[in-house]
Amino acid sequence: MPAKLIRDPSLEAWRRTSLGWPAGVALLVVVILLAFWGWTAGSDARVLGRMPPAERARLFQLTRDDAEVLCATPDLEDRCRAQVDLLSKFPECGTECQAFVARHRPRAAR
């Protein structure tokens, strides 16, 4: 009669727990990081939305003027992109502004 292998159920439960715990913690960390990233990504728009309209309009005009100067200078592409990104978050950014933003945003690469 061949020998049978007897499995210890407590050992199997320990293995499942030892593998599941780190995976659960890793998943929780990923969820927290994604939530934080999503919250910070919209922070400029939230701040602009809370500003008094007259103050926001003045800031929009200053940002637009800065963006036009920066984007006209080829050596300042990174600063141009940052200004254009901020400019796009203003509620005052209408069709002409959106066209300006579209011209100066980096193209998607494959």
Secondary structure, DSSP 8 states (H G I E B T S, - for coil): --------HHHHHHHHHHHHHHHHHHHHHHHHHHHHHHHHHTHHHHHHHHS-HHHHHHHHHHHHHHHHHHHTSGGGHHHHHHHHHHHTTSTT--HHHHHHHHHHS-----
